[in-house]
Amino acid sequence: MALKQYLAQKLEQRLSPQQIQLMKLLQVPTMELDQRIKQEIEENPALEEGAEEKDEDEFDNEDDYDKDDDNDDADFDISAYIDEDGSDYKTKANNTSKDDEERVIPLSGEQSFQEKMTEQLHLLDMDDVQFMIADTIIGNIDESGYLNREIEAIVDDLAFSANITTTEKEVEEVLIIIQDLDPAGVGARDLKECLLIQINRKQDGDITKYTAKIILEQFFDEFTKKHYDKISKKLEIEDQDLKEAVAEILKLNPKPGGSMKESSKNHQQIIPDFMITEFEGRLELTLNGRNAPELKVSRDYEQMLRTYAEGAKTSRSDKDALQFVKQKLDGAKWFIDAIKQRQNTLLLTMNAIMEYQKEYFLTGDETNFKPMILKDIAEIVSLDISTISRVANSKYVQTGYGIFSLKYFFSESLSTDSGEEVSTREVKKILSEAIEGEKKKRPLTDEKLADLLREKGYNIARRTVAKYREQLNIPVARLRKEL
């Protein structure tokens, strides 16, 4: 087939760099916005923090561009302002040889769970072979504290990787030593063994703890299925004694490795993007000050533009410098405009949400939630649904009733017997209250919960109740049973 050359016209939609920048800024929360602004200031020297200063003889960039640039407007290309690899300006130099040795000071990090376990090994009286076996076992313990590897597989690993010939019995003996380490229950191969290790450490002659041990050893399946009647009948004990023994078991930690992980975990602090306050029955919305930073274009760079523009007609170097300065100035202006547009979009969207859910913000009662989806807010503010989604992403609002994610206020609708549209959050609230008030000896099944909701006018099927219950992280009735 011969190659042919022809002309064709086509219409396609492309996002400008400014639009892409705005979309990225819309979805970042307050904390990330601080970092994003600092990064932009580091990369673009024409952007500075602080209030913009104005005087009478402020330099007009657009007029001087037209006067001093040799290129006509028709020949001007936006690609000259944007460099994909940032070769015009870099924040660090790369002038070292490949042979140069780079020396850096390593920074100490948080110890892992396995490292803390290995530290305890050094305090034990073990020979080299036992230490290698113990180190291999610890390396196979997961973050929850369980050994999920077969003893036979560990024997093979030691033979192939460390050239250590051992037996399953020797590995079992070392495993028992590891199970005596802290935290209690570490090194167990299943939940039953984990709980037994912990209850054995607590044995001090107390009859309740002894009963708990017998339950775990002989009636573990019945305990997990909450068949308390069978346990009390076989052990011939009173319900009160069984209740105390079960309470002792519930004090144990099913994930011993997670306790060390949680203690070293850094908890992220939430900074609300919006604040809603009530004053004499009126709601007032304010934007977090960090979302409205004071940014300005560097006056030094504007002066540089004027200087280079005067010599650009005669000097090639001045012309290249002029192009570089123009690029940085435009980038600074684009970023400032994007930040301002971000502020306006956030306030516009949050104000629409506040007015839509006004009854809730005034009372704090979840039953006053109105069904609301992204499309409802998009129609009010005349923006695209994707824009509303970006605004709601990772944003928080502080109210008189707590700090909530914006996604918390969006919910689907449900029709009552009277035909009224109510929020599914209202139904979940009623469902949650019904489960909290149930008799724990005979918890309500999903079918009974559905009947209870029907009595209140909510026509909901049993499978829908089960779905809402799972979304609330509430277990089935059998697992909610208590003595």
GISULRA-V35091 format. One record per pair of residues at least 24 apart in sequence whose C-alpha atoms are under 6 Angstrom apart, sorted by the first residue. I is the first residue (numbers start at 1). J is the second residue. If there is no record, write none. Layout:
# GISULRA-V35091
i: {I	I}
j: {J	J}
This chain:
# GISULRA-V35091
i: {22	26	26	26	27	27	27	29	29	46	46	46	46	46	47	47	47	48	48	48	49	49	50	50	51	52	68	81	143	144	144	144	145	145	145	145	146	146	146	147	147	147	183	185	186	208	211	212	243	272	272	272	273	273	274	275	275	276	366	367	369	370	371	371	371	371	371	372	372	373	416	416	417	440	440	441	441	441	443	444	445}
j: {338	342	390	391	390	391	393	394	395	297	298	301	328	329	297	298	332	295	296	298	294	295	294	295	294	296	309	327	257	255	257	258	186	187	256	257	187	188	189	187	188	189	256	256	256	245	245	245	483	396	397	398	396	397	397	397	398	399	426	426	423	423	411	412	413	422	423	410	411	410	457	458	457	481	482	481	482	483	477	477	477}
